[in-house]
C-alpha cells in the first residue's frame, strides 16, 4: 500500500493525491495535523533525504520561526525536535511506496517511476 504523509490543505499534497487517484492507485493518507508526525519514521526520513531537504526552509512556517530557533537546527536531533513541534516545517508530501522506498515532494515523473512498482490498482 502506498502511504502519503502530509497536510490535507497543502497544495502539493493535493496534487500528489489527485495524481494517485488519476492513476487508479490506492493510497492511505496520514495527516500530520490530525494524526501527528510519526516520530518513529523520522529517522528513516532523515536517512533517505537528509535534514536539509526534509525541512522546508522556503515555506511559511520556517520563515515565521525566530532566528534562534532556525539557528538551533544543527543536527538530526534538533531537526527531529523541530519537526515534531512544527509539523508544517516538513516538506510535503513524504510518500512510502510498496517496495519500501521513500519520495519527497511531488513530481509526476518521480511518481510515475515509483508507481511502476505499485500493484494495487483500484
C-alpha positions in Angstrom: 0.0 0.0 0.0 1.2 3.5 -0.8 1.2 5.8 2.2 1.3 9.5 1.7 2.2 11.8 4.7 1.4 15.4 4.8 -1.2 18.1 5.5 -4.6 17.8 3.8 -4.8 21.5 2.7 -1.3 21.6 1.3 -1.5 22.3 -2.5 1.4 19.9 -3.2 -0.2 17.1 -1.2 -3.5 17.8 -3.0 -1.7 17.5 -6.4 0.0 14.3 -5.3 -3.2 12.7 -4.0 -5.0 13.7 -7.2 -2.3 12.2 -9.4 -2.6 8.9 -7.5 -6.3 8.8 -7.9 -6.0 9.6 -11.6 -3.6 6.6 -12.0 -6.1 4.4 -10.2 -3.7 3.8 -7.3 -4.9 3.3 -3.8 -3.2 5.2 -1.1 -3.5 5.7 2.6 -3.2 9.3 3.8 -1.6 10.2 7.1 -2.5 13.8 8.1 0.1 15.5 10.3 -2.5 17.9 11.7 -4.9 15.1 12.7 -2.6 12.2 13.4 0.6 13.9 14.3 4.1 13.4 12.9 5.1 9.7 13.1 8.2 10.1 15.3 9.2 6.5 14.7 9.6 7.3 10.9 11.7 10.4 11.2 15.0 8.5 11.4 14.2 6.8 8.1 13.1 10.1 6.5 16.3 11.8 7.7 18.4 8.9 6.3 16.5 9.0 3.0 16.5 12.7 2.4 18.7 14.5 5.0 17.5 17.3 7.2 18.3 20.0 4.7 15.8 18.6 2.2 13.3 17.3 4.8 12.9 20.7 6.4 11.2 23.1 4.1 13.3 26.2 4.5 11.4 28.1 1.9 7.9 27.6 3.4 5.9 30.0 5.5 6.3 28.0 8.7 10.1 28.2 8.5 10.1 31.9 7.6 7.9 32.6 10.6 10.3 31.0 13.1 12.6 33.2 15.1 16.3 33.3 14.1 17.3 31.5 17.3 15.0 28.5 16.5 16.3 28.4 12.9 19.9 28.6 14.1 19.3 25.8 16.6 18.7 23.2 13.8 22.2 21.9 13.6 21.9 18.1 13.6 19.3 15.3 13.2 18.2 15.5 16.9 17.5 19.2 16.7 15.8 18.8 13.3 13.6 16.0 14.8 12.6 18.1 17.7 11.5 20.9 15.4 9.6 18.6 13.1 7.7 17.1 16.0 6.9 20.5 17.3 6.1 22.2 14.0 4.8 19.6 11.6 4.3 22.2 8.9 8.0 22.7 8.6 8.3 19.2 6.9 8.5 19.3 3.1 5.5 17.5 1.7 4.4 15.0 0.8 6.5 12.2 2.1 5.5 9.0 0.3 6.3 5.4 1.2 5.9 3.2 -1.9 5.0 -0.5 -1.8 8.6 -1.5 -2.4 9.6 0.4 0.7 11.4 3.4 -0.9 10.6 7.0 0.0 10.0 10.1 -2.1 9.7 13.7 -1.0 7.6 16.3 -2.7 5.6 15.8 -5.8 6.8 15.3 -9.4 4.7 13.4 -11.9 7.9 11.9 -13.3 9.1 10.6 -10.0 5.7 9.3 -9.1 5.4 7.5 -12.4 8.7 5.8 -11.8 7.8 4.9 -8.3 4.2 3.8 -9.1 5.6 1.2 -11.6 6.2 -0.9 -8.6 2.8 -0.3 -7.1 0.5 -3.2 -8.0 -2.6 -2.1 -6.1 -4.8 -0.5 -8.8 -8.4 0.2 -7.7 
